[in-house]
Amino acid sequence: MRGEARSRIERMAANARHAASQRAYNAYADHWEACETCNGLGPRCADAEALWQAYKATTAFP
């Protein structure tokens, strides 16, 4: 039983990490497409770079 509970908790944690990663990427993508500096084509502005780093932090697992 303990193994099943641990497995379920691990799945819940993985789902939470995935959801956080999706939210961070969506924030980056939404900004990049709407920003006059980035405009979905060019180099990233400072805000986009910060959003990208935040996204990368959500995908770095210990």
N, C-alpha and C positions, 0 to 999 in steps of 0.2 A: 504494500500500500504506500509506503513512504516513497518508493521509486516512482509510482504513478503520480503522486502529489508533486514531487520535484519536477517531473517531466511537464506537468501541466503549468507549473509556475514558470519554468523555463520558456515554454511556448508563449505564455502571456507576456513575459519580458521581451521576447523577440518581436512579438506583435507591436508592443509599445515602441520599441526602437525603430521598427519599420515605419510606423505611423509618424513618429517624430522626423524621420528622414524624409518622408513624403512631404510633410508640412514645410520643412526647411527648403527642399528643392522647389516646391511650388512658389514659395516666397521669392526665391532667386529668379525663377523663370518669369513670374509675373512682373517683377521689377525690370528685368532685362528687356522684355518686350515693350514695356510702357515708357521706359526712361528715354529722354531725348538724347542723352549722351550715348547710351548703349544701343538703343533702337533695334535690338535683336540682331545686329550685324557687326558692329564695331567692337572696339576694346571695352572692357568693363570699367565702369566708373568706380569710385571708392565705395559707394554703397553696395554695388553689385559684388565687388570683391569681398566685402565683409559678409554679405549673404552667402556667397560661395564658400567662404571659410567656415561659416556656421553649418552649412550643409555637410561639408567634408568632416566636420567634427562629429556629426551624427552617424557617419558611416565608418568611423574608426572604432573598432571594437577591441576591448582589452584582451 
